[in-house]
Amino acid sequence: MCGIVGAVAQRNVSQILLEGLSKLEYRGYDSAGICCIDNNQLHCIKSTGKVKNLKEAVKEKSCPGFTGIAHTRWATHGIPSETNAHPHICDNLALVHNGIIENFATLKERLIAEGYNFKSQTDTEVLVCLIHSHLKKASNLLEAFLQALHEVKGSFGLALIDKNDPSTLYAARSGSPLIIGLGIGENFIASDSLALLPVTRRFIYLEENEIAVLTTENVKVYNLDGKKIEKSEIESDLDAESISKGPYRHFMQKEIYEQPQSLQNTLLGRLDKDDISLETVVGIDDSSFKDIDAIQIVACGTSYHAGLVGKYWLEELTNIPTNVEIASEYRYRKAVVRNNSLFITISQSGETADTLASLRLAKQQNYKKSLCICNVNGSSLVRESDYTLFTKAGAEIGVASTKAFTTQLLSILLLALLIGKQKGAISQAQNHEILESIRKLPALTQEFLACDKELATLSEQFSGKHHCLFLGRGVMYPIALEGALKLKEISYIHAEGYAAGELKHGPIALIDKEMPVVVVAPDNSLIDKLISNVEEVRARGALLYVFTTKDTQFKADDQTKRVNLPACPEILQPILFTIPLQLLSYHCAVINGTDVDQPRNLAKSVTVE
Ligand code: F6R
């Protein structure tokens, strides 16, 4: 949450900062601000709303300077307003902050007593004043910065400038991601490398509790005790092209359409005849999973839904008892950890605060190993887990997760096969059959996308609806949950997913003629059970939208609309049936006129708990 960009260069940096902010807008978009140093003066411009408002304000007022910081905000303390927008200034210092300072109230009281005045309601203004207060006694700003950071509790990614020292940019990381971009005669910091791709592909990842001091020629990194740390440089394989919308109207639409390719990329180099090549999972060897007797999966949101599907597959293909839990719950309860347990996190960003905190907790518990299924190389989860299985979806910009989810599912399926094989739980024939199906996945995904036009038309019947139910059974139940999440988050239609067999235990009371019910109904081993459940709903007058394959027994009538999808292997159904649900949400959102890529109140990377 919140995006930070900073630069120290030998040219005006405001355009670099603003372009960087646009790429980070997925992290928060309720207000934005920029501050550059010119002639030993701080020039600060802020605006509410999106980065485009800030761009207009900068065009009008101009913001010169070779050193600067900028921020796009997702409010935590105080309403979205110009006053609360970052950067926050205290005399000669300007600071931008991603995260939460938990003890800000106590610090604020002390600073008020020292004579500081506060204009905003933010914790960030408290922090910049705290640094300023230390600077009065410290020998330099680095020392004051370190002293202040020793006093704060909470999480932060920070960028700090001082008008009295325009050639230096300071940054610090604890709990919120921050990377350094290396240029020639210029250096940068940002919350995500995506922001800096137009200026560099060379990066240094800051670790927890590290401080960086950047000048045009140098980058020095220290720990919180002021001890210098040697860091290595990483060259990114992303390019600026991969983060443009191309011919698509929205990033979400582009990302839905990229799925044949992203799933292909997930498989690339990983299938070798009837084997899954072991390098797929960074860190493992032939026997890493042989002794695993239990699996705990932890994730949030859409990634949690991927974990729920994973439970069905892992138990079926490995015989290992598997538990799945929402990270924000896991981290605050006493979990009983069985001997020889594997701890799996799933995350697109690799920076989700609750998932990361759960991993850190798990490392103090009795787990044998930790594995993360993640889309972002160099992210915190990747760096802190024993093994990593990269989903290889490519950069996902739309706030609603689409290609990240389907590649997570494919990755879990590969992992289940790999573990199943190491445990001797899966026959050669079954392994062969599943791998043959998996090879067809990218082409089948393309076929499923062909329902787009039909769904665009169908979505018109949803506009104006306020509620919707999604039903599924077995492994399609988490897909119903994901369909409901996608619809509510981007179209703002209230939607809930239910296991179809559970409906009669309460939710059936909601059914009437105004309630559309989407049934996720591929032809599989539970189809007869599902048909009976759907009859109960039809008898109560619901409007049914049945997403199914050609040969199932659902009748189309005034009350029931069939969406016929291509036949596909049962093991791939959770992945493939996700696609029409994504398209349904997308078109409903477009019809409802919502901000598809940046829905209200959301941020893509949730780095606060
Ligand atoms: C929904 C969505 C979120 C994320 C969740 C976890 O479309 O994107 O629910 O799935 O915030 O994020 P990651 O996967 O980055 O840990």
Residues whose N, C-alpha, C, O or C-beta is under 5 A from the ligand:
A	BS01	F6R	C300 G301 T302 S303 I346 S347 Q348 S349 G350 T352 V399 A400 S401 K604 V606
